[in-house]
Amino acid sequence: MMENLFIFLTVISPKIKRRLWRSWYDFLAKSYQKEDWEFMNYGFADIDHQLKPINLSLEEAQNKYFIQLYQKVASITNLQHKKVLEIGSGRGGGSFFIAKYLSPMQIIGIDIAQENIALSKQLYKLPNLSYQEGDSENLPFLDNSFDVILNVESSHCYGSMDKFLAEVHRVLKPDGLFSWADLRPVNDLEKLENSLNKSGLVLVEKQDITTNVIKALELIDQLKKEKINNNVPKILRHTFSEFAGVKNSKIYNGFVNGSLVYLTAFLQKKDS
């Protein structure tokens, strides 16, 4: 199956992994440019009441669980008057939500997929929001540039977590904050732990939110299936369903059986 070949290629070579994910996201952005697909994460259901309520519009409320994952990641600090960077901004919906509701002085969304950036610029316009093409492992910014860096469900696509974290450390201001969320196979957790430990960043908090993500996937399952059936050619529906994490997909089942976990981590730059 196509998705099995895709998974195999992402494992064998970091260079192939980066190129393949970039091509995949460029393909998605070019193939589907409607405004009703703003987020590409698996969502977060606030079953334990961690988040402050936000008065979303009726249209935005359809993306409630995707937005709540951004709320969770952004809850590290008050973003007002902060200069914020989102690495791996995808189709742009997360950076737009933060710019609109959390009032940073500035937020820049970067993504390695050129078509994602073109689509984001087309869909979202606010005075404190901008998008640009950029590589997570070679960020196009000067040292000590940002108060806060966010990274939501993107790092599993990168060739090197170590290079990515080194770049995060470089462009964060002293005492700056980094907030990360992503999925990992359980057999990769030791490798992730090693990368975080040698990043030069101080771990403030780490949390397993797999249960919240499973609940979100279940709550939005029917909507995802309807969109896939209505917009994706039949030959590609199974691949898209796997990518979207619908019920009984490998992603969904991995979360349920414990072979995959979804984590958040808050870290701070504390240079002596």
TAPE-V623677 format. One record per pair of residues at least 4 apart in sequence whose C-alpha atoms are under 7 Angstrom apart, sorted by the first residue. I is the first residue (numbers start at 1). J is the second residue. Records with the same first field share a line. If there is no record, write none. Layout:
I = J, J
This chain:
1 = 5
2 = 6, 239
3 = 7, 239
4 = 8
5 = 9
6 = 10
7 = 11
8 = 12
9 = 13, 16, 17
10 = 16, 17
11 = 17
13 = 17
14 = 18, 159, 160
15 = 19, 159
16 = 20
17 = 21, 157, 159
18 = 22, 157, 158, 159
19 = 23
20 = 24
21 = 25, 157
22 = 26, 112, 113
23 = 27
24 = 28
25 = 29, 113
26 = 30, 113, 114, 115, 116
27 = 31
28 = 32
29 = 33, 115, 116, 119
30 = 115
38 = 91, 92, 93
39 = 66, 91, 93, 94
40 = 90
41 = 66, 153
42 = 66, 213, 217
43 = 65, 66, 68, 69, 213, 216, 217
44 = 65, 66, 68, 69, 212, 213, 216
45 = 65, 212, 213, 215, 216
46 = 50, 51, 212
47 = 212
51 = 72
56 = 60, 61
57 = 61
60 = 64
63 = 67
64 = 68
65 = 69, 216
66 = 70
67 = 71, 94
68 = 72
69 = 73
70 = 74, 94
71 = 75
73 = 179, 180, 181
76 = 179, 266
79 = 102, 103, 104
80 = 102, 103, 104, 105
81 = 104, 105
82 = 104, 105, 106, 147
83 = 104, 105, 106, 107, 146, 147, 148
84 = 104, 106, 107, 108, 146, 147, 148, 149
85 = 107, 108, 109, 146, 148, 149, 150
86 = 95, 108, 109, 110, 149, 150, 151
87 = 109, 110, 111, 136, 150, 151
88 = 110, 111, 151, 154
89 = 94, 95, 109, 110, 111
90 = 111, 116
91 = 116, 119, 120
92 = 96, 120
93 = 97
94 = 98
95 = 99, 107, 109
96 = 100, 124, 129
97 = 101
98 = 102, 103
99 = 103, 104, 107, 128, 129
105 = 128
106 = 128, 129
107 = 128, 129, 130
108 = 129, 130, 131
109 = 130, 131, 132
110 = 131, 132, 133, 134
111 = 116, 117, 132, 133, 134, 135
112 = 133, 134, 135
113 = 117, 133
114 = 118, 133
115 = 119
116 = 120
117 = 121, 131, 132, 133
118 = 122
119 = 123
120 = 124
121 = 125, 131
125 = 129
134 = 139, 140
135 = 139
136 = 164
137 = 163, 164, 167
138 = 167
139 = 167
141 = 145, 171
142 = 171
143 = 170, 171
144 = 170, 171, 172, 173, 174
145 = 171, 172, 173
146 = 171, 172, 173
147 = 172, 173, 176, 177
148 = 172, 176, 177, 178
149 = 177, 178, 179
150 = 178, 179, 180
151 = 179, 180, 181
152 = 180, 181, 182
153 = 181, 182, 183
154 = 182
155 = 182
160 = 164
161 = 165, 195
162 = 166, 195, 199
163 = 167
164 = 168
165 = 169, 199
166 = 170, 199
167 = 171
168 = 172
169 = 200, 201, 269
172 = 176, 269
174 = 269, 270, 271
175 = 268, 269, 270
176 = 268, 269
177 = 267, 268, 269
178 = 266, 267, 268
179 = 265, 266, 267
180 = 264, 265, 266
181 = 263, 264, 265
182 = 262, 263, 264
183 = 260, 261, 262, 263
184 = 188, 189, 260, 261, 262
185 = 189, 259, 260, 261
186 = 259, 260, 261
188 = 192
189 = 193
190 = 194
191 = 195
192 = 196
193 = 197
194 = 198
195 = 199
201 = 267, 268, 269, 270
202 = 267, 268, 269, 270
203 = 266, 267, 268
204 = 266, 267, 268
205 = 265, 266
206 = 264, 265, 266
207 = 263, 264, 265
208 = 262, 263, 264
209 = 213, 262, 263
210 = 214, 255, 261, 262
211 = 215
212 = 216
213 = 217
214 = 218, 255
215 = 219
216 = 220
217 = 221, 246
218 = 247
220 = 224
221 = 225, 246, 247
222 = 226
223 = 227
224 = 228
225 = 229
226 = 230
227 = 231
228 = 232, 237
229 = 237
232 = 236, 237
233 = 237
236 = 240
237 = 241
238 = 242
239 = 243
240 = 244
241 = 245, 246, 249
242 = 246, 249, 250, 251
245 = 249, 251, 252
246 = 252
247 = 252
248 = 252, 253
249 = 253
250 = 254
251 = 255
252 = 256
253 = 257
254 = 258, 259, 260
255 = 259, 260, 261
